[in-house]
Amino acid sequence: MEHTMRLAQDPEADALLGRSPLALLVGMLLDQQVPMEWAFSGPWTIAHRMDADDLDAHAIAAYDPEAFAALLSQKPAVHRYPGAMARRVQQLCAYLVEHYGGDASALWSEVATGAELLARLKALPGFGEQKAKIFLALLGKQWDVRPTGWREAAGAYGEAGAHRSAADITGPESLARVRAYKQEAKAAAKAAKRGG
């Protein structure tokens, strides 16, 4: 099933995110210390450089680590820290191969509750509590993956009508609203630090 995505703000990259569970997962992994569009364009760039139409967890996990780092480092680089992120992507794919037969959708296809899905996401290499909650909200809001209690498990990121994270981006306008929210949150955190 294909889903309409607007995270990369690029038709080809977004089309891949909309049809590939692994691409969506890798995009979420890459979403740190770079603009969201750059992170979520990464899976398409990786697939393109591997001469593939999709990402394959088995192929990525088995790829020579130095060659994979070089692949992500080609200009334009997939991430600000392509070497570190190449390792993380390979660790994620190796984990999926070991625990889910390389099928990223198996993470959520048979879970009964949002809490169970959150626990599975938090166990992934490179996924902390916040990233796991954002991805859970993204699955619920844009991929129709809605086990019982998914909104509660996602916390504030699961709220309907929120504009807090990648889970809420459906186009340029919502991207701008999420950016504004993040800037306000950052400013509030700085002010609290100065005051405390």
C-alpha positions as CSV (number, residue, x, y, z in Angstrom):
1,M,0.0,0.0,0.0
2,E,1.3,3.4,-0.9
3,H,1.0,6.5,1.3
4,T,1.3,10.1,0.3
5,M,4.3,11.6,2.0
6,R,5.7,15.1,2.0
7,L,8.6,14.8,4.4
8,A,11.4,15.2,1.8
9,Q,9.6,17.8,-0.2
10,D,10.8,16.0,-3.3
11,P,8.4,13.8,-5.3
12,E,10.8,10.9,-5.9
13,A,12.1,10.8,-2.4
14,D,8.6,11.1,-0.9
15,A,7.2,8.4,-3.2
16,L,9.9,6.0,-1.8
17,L,8.9,7.0,1.8
18,G,5.3,6.3,1.0
19,R,5.9,2.8,-0.3
20,S,8.9,1.5,1.7
21,P,8.7,0.8,5.4
22,L,12.5,0.6,5.6
23,A,13.0,3.9,3.8
24,L,10.7,5.6,6.2
25,L,12.6,4.0,9.2
26,V,16.0,5.1,7.8
27,G,14.7,8.6,7.1
28,M,13.6,8.8,10.7
29,L,17.0,7.5,11.8
30,L,18.8,10.2,9.8
31,D,16.5,13.0,11.2
32,Q,18.9,14.6,13.6
33,Q,21.3,17.6,13.3
34,V,20.2,18.2,9.7
35,P,17.0,19.8,8.2
36,M,14.1,17.3,8.0
37,E,14.0,17.4,4.2
38,W,17.6,16.5,3.9
39,A,17.2,13.6,6.4
40,F,14.1,12.1,4.7
41,S,15.7,12.5,1.2
42,G,18.5,10.2,2.4
43,P,16.8,6.9,1.8
44,W,16.1,7.8,-1.9
45,T,19.7,8.9,-2.3
46,I,21.0,5.7,-0.8
47,A,18.8,3.5,-3.0
48,H,19.7,5.5,-6.1
49,R,23.5,5.1,-5.3
50,M,23.0,1.4,-4.8
51,D,21.2,1.2,-8.2
52,A,18.0,0.0,-6.5
53,D,14.4,1.1,-6.5
54,D,14.1,0.5,-2.8
55,L,16.3,-0.1,0.3
56,D,17.0,-3.7,1.2
57,A,18.0,-4.4,4.8
58,H,19.9,-7.6,3.9
59,A,22.0,-5.8,1.2
60,I,22.7,-2.8,3.4
61,A,23.7,-5.0,6.4
62,A,26.0,-7.0,4.3
63,Y,27.6,-4.0,2.5
64,D,31.3,-3.4,3.1
65,P,31.3,-0.8,5.9
66,E,34.0,1.4,4.3
67,A,32.3,1.3,0.9
68,F,28.9,2.1,2.5
69,A,30.4,5.1,4.3
70,A,31.9,6.2,1.0
71,L,28.5,5.8,-0.7
72,L,26.9,8.1,1.9
73,S,29.8,10.6,1.7
74,Q,29.6,11.2,-2.0
75,K,28.6,14.8,-2.8
76,P,26.0,15.8,-1.9
77,A,26.5,13.8,1.3
78,V,23.5,12.0,2.7
79,H,24.0,13.6,6.2
80,R,26.2,16.1,7.9
81,Y,28.0,13.1,9.5
82,P,27.9,10.5,6.7
83,G,30.4,8.1,8.3
84,A,28.7,7.9,11.6
85,M,25.3,7.7,9.9
86,A,26.5,5.0,7.6
87,R,27.4,2.9,10.6
88,R,24.0,3.6,12.2
89,V,22.1,2.7,9.1
90,Q,24.0,-0.6,8.8
91,Q,23.4,-1.3,12.5
92,L,19.7,-0.7,12.1
93,C,19.5,-3.0,9.0
94,A,21.5,-5.7,10.8
95,Y,19.1,-5.6,13.7
96,L,16.1,-5.8,11.4
97,V,17.7,-8.8,9.6
98,E,18.4,-10.6,12.9
99,H,15.1,-9.9,14.6
100,Y,12.6,-9.3,11.8
101,G,14.0,-11.2,8.8
102,G,14.9,-7.9,7.2
103,D,11.3,-6.7,7.0
104,A,10.8,-3.3,8.6
105,S,7.0,-3.6,8.5
106,A,7.2,-6.6,10.8
107,L,8.0,-4.2,13.6
108,W,4.4,-3.1,13.6
109,S,2.3,-5.6,11.5
110,E,1.5,-7.9,14.4
111,V,1.6,-5.6,17.5
112,A,-1.6,-5.4,19.6
113,T,-0.9,-2.1,21.5
114,G,0.9,1.2,21.1
115,A,3.0,0.4,24.1
116,E,4.3,-2.8,22.5
117,L,5.1,-0.9,19.3
118,L,6.9,1.8,21.3
119,A,9.0,-0.8,23.1
120,R,10.0,-2.4,19.7
121,L,10.9,1.0,18.3
122,K,13.0,2.0,21.4
123,A,14.9,-1.3,21.0
124,L,16.1,-0.2,17.5
125,P,19.7,1.0,17.2
126,G,19.7,4.8,17.0
127,F,16.2,5.2,18.4
128,G,15.8,6.8,21.8
129,E,12.5,7.5,23.5
130,Q,11.7,10.7,21.6
131,K,12.6,9.4,18.2
132,A,10.5,6.2,18.9
133,K,7.5,8.3,20.0
134,I,7.8,10.6,16.9
135,F,8.0,7.6,14.6
136,L,5.0,5.9,16.3
137,A,3.0,9.1,15.8
138,L,4.2,9.2,12.2
139,L,3.0,5.6,11.6
140,G,-0.4,6.4,13.2
141,K,-1.0,9.7,11.5
142,Q,0.3,9.0,8.0
143,W,0.5,5.2,7.6
144,D,-2.7,4.1,9.3
145,V,-0.7,1.9,11.7
146,R,-3.0,2.3,14.8
147,P,-2.7,-0.4,17.4
148,T,-4.8,0.2,20.6
149,G,-3.5,3.1,22.6
150,W,-1.1,4.4,19.9
151,R,-1.8,8.0,20.5
152,E,-1.2,7.6,24.3
153,A,2.1,5.7,23.6
154,A,3.3,8.5,21.3
155,G,2.6,11.1,24.0
156,A,2.3,14.7,22.8
157,Y,3.5,13.7,19.3
158,G,0.3,11.6,18.9
159,E,-2.1,14.4,19.6
160,A,-4.5,15.2,16.8
161,G,-3.9,18.7,15.2
162,A,-0.4,19.0,16.7
163,H,2.5,20.5,14.8
164,R,5.4,19.2,16.8
165,S,7.4,16.8,14.6
166,A,7.8,14.9,11.3
167,A,4.6,13.1,12.2
168,D,2.6,16.2,11.4
169,I,4.2,17.2,8.1
170,T,1.9,16.9,5.1
171,G,3.1,19.7,3.0
172,P,5.0,23.1,3.0
173,E,2.5,24.8,5.3
174,S,2.6,22.1,8.0
175,L,6.4,22.0,7.6
176,A,6.5,25.7,8.4
177,R,4.3,25.3,11.4
178,V,6.5,22.5,12.8
179,R,9.6,24.6,12.3
180,A,7.9,27.5,14.1
181,Y,6.9,25.2,17.0
182,K,10.5,23.9,17.3
183,Q,11.9,27.4,17.3
184,E,9.5,28.5,20.0
185,A,10.4,25.4,22.1
186,K,14.1,26.1,21.6
187,A,13.7,29.7,22.7
188,A,11.6,28.7,25.7
189,A,14.2,26.2,26.7
190,K,17.0,28.8,26.5
191,A,14.9,31.3,28.5
192,A,14.3,28.7,31.2
193,K,18.0,27.9,31.3
194,R,18.9,31.6,31.8
195,G,16.2,32.0,34.4
196,G,17.2,28.8,36.3
